[in-house]
Amino acid sequence: MKEWIGYDCSLKLLYRASKSGKNSQKFHFMCDNKGVTLTVFKVGSNFVFGGFTNVKQHTPNGKYPTFEKDPDAFLFQLFPHKTKHPLIKNPDKAVARSDYHLACFGKTEREPQEAADLEVWDSPSGAGRGICNLGNNYYLPESLTYGSVDAKKYLAGQASFVINDMEVFQVKKKTTTAKISE
C-alpha cells in the first residue's frame, strides 16, 4: 500500500465498523479532522477494497454533500485482485463529504442519479450499504466497459452491497532525521 500512497508512512486505526457500529455519527466522531485517510471495506468473504484521500474527513453543514479536490486520491482492490484505480477525471470531485456518508469517491453533481465510483452510507437498519460504478471518475481496468455489470461489480462483487466490515486508518508520513556526524 505504501508504494501506492507514494511515501513511507504509518497507519493508525481510527474506526472499525464491527467494533464501533456502521453508524455515520460514530464514524464522523472518530474520523473527522484527522487528516489523510485510507479506508478499507470487506464485503462477503471474497472482496477487500477501499480508497485513499489526502482530504481530511469532515461533516459539512447542510443537507447536500460537498465535493473535494484531491488529484492524489485513488481506489483499490486488495482481494481477489490487487489493483490500483487512480483518479482519471474530475479532480475537483474526487471525494464527497456528507453527514450520512461513510465514504464517497467520484460522485458528480451533473449526474446526481448516477452512482459514484464507490459510495457507502449508513442505513436505519444499522447496515453499511454501498454501491459501485467504477470508471465514472476513477480508472477502470481496460477489459471492462464503463456502466457494464462487470464494471459495477468489480470492486465489491456486486453493484449494490452491504459491508461486513470497514476500517479507516489515519495515514502519517514518516519523517526522516539526518544524523550529524562529528
N, C-alpha and C positions, 0 to 999 in steps of 0.2 A: 504494500500500500504506500510506503514511503516513496517508492520510485514514482508512483502516480501523483502523489502530492507535490513532489519536486524538491523536498528538503528533508533533512534529518529532523525528526520530531518525536515527541512523546504523546501518548494518548491517555486522557483521564476520563473515566466513565462518569457521565453526568446523570444519565437516565436509563433505566431498563424497564420496559413496559411490564414484563412478567413480575417484577417486584413492586413497581410504583403504580401500576394501572395504566390502561390505554385511555388516558384522560388528558385532554388538551390543557386544562387548567394546571394540573400537576406537572405536565410536560413543560409548559411555559415557566412555571415557578422554578423548576430545576435547571432549565436550559437558556432562558433569556439572558442576554447581555454577557455571555461567556466567551465571545469571540469566535474564532474559526472552529467549525464542527465537521465531524464525519458521522453520518447516520447509517446504521446497518439494520436491515429487515430480514426476518426469516418467515417464509411462507411455506406451509406444508413441511415435508421432510426433505425436499429437494432443491429449494431455491433460497439463496442468500444473496442479497443485492443492496444497493443504497446509493448515497450521494455525498459529495463533499462541497462545501462552500466556505469562502472567506468572509461572507456576510454574517454578522452576528444574528442570532435568533432574537426576535423581539415580538411583542404583541402590539400591533398598530391600533390606533384609535379608529373607531368607525366600523361599519358593517362589512365593507368590502376589503379584499386583500390588497396589500401594497406590493409592488413589484420592485425587485432589487437588482442592480447591475453587479455582475461578477463574471468577468471573462475567464476566470480560472476554475469555475465550477465544473464538476463532471459527475456523471452517474457511473455505476459499475455493477458488475455481477461477479460474485466470487464462486458461486456454485449453482448450476452444474458447469458453467463455463467461467473462465477468468478473463473478463473483458472490461475495458475502459471505454466510456462513451463521453468524449468531450463535447462542450458546447460548440455548435456549428453556426447558429444564427440567433438573433435577438438577445445579445448580451445584457441589454437593459432589463430583460425579463427572465434572467437566469433562474431566479428563485422568487417565490411569492410568500408573503407572511400574512397570517390572519390569526384571530383568536381560536379558530376551530381546527386549523391545520396542525398536524404533527410533522408533516414535510410536504413541500410542493416545489417541484423543479420543472420549469419550462411552460408554465401556464401563460396564455396570451389573452389580452383584453379584446383583440379584434375578433376572436372566435371563442367567446366565453362558454359556448356549449361544447366546444371541443375539449377533450380530456388533455390534461397536462402529460408531459413525458412520464412523470411519476408524481402522484398526489395521494397523500394518506391523511385521514382525518379521524376524529373520534365520532362515535355514534351514541345515541341514547342507550343502547344495549351494553355499552362499555367495550365494544369490539372496535379495534382499529381497522377501519375499512380503507381500501385503496383501489386506484385504477392506474393503468399504464397505457401510454400511447407513444412509445419510443419512436423517435425520429422527427418529432414536432420541432424541438429546438436542439436536441442532443443527437449525436452521431448514432446512426443505425447501421448495423452490420450490412455490408454490401449485398449479401444473399437475401436480404429482406426488403420488402416494399412498404413504405410509409402507409399507415392506415390498414394494412392487412391484418388478418387474425394472428399470424405468426409474429408480426412486429408488436402487436398489443400484448401478447402473452410472453414475449421474450424474457423480460426481467423476472416475473413472478410465476410463470407457468400458466397464467390466466389473465385476462384483461381486467377483471374485477376480482378482488381478493379480500380476505381477512387475514391480518398478520398474526402469526404465532407469537412473535416477539420483535422487539425493536430496541436498539441501543444507540445512544447518542454519546459521542466522545468529544471532549474538548481537545483540539489539536494545538500543541505548543511547540513552536520552533525551538530546537536546541541551539544554544549559543555556545560557541567555542571560545575558550580563553587562550590566548597565546602565552606561552611560558617565556619569561625573560631570563636569558642565561647571563650568568655573572662572569 
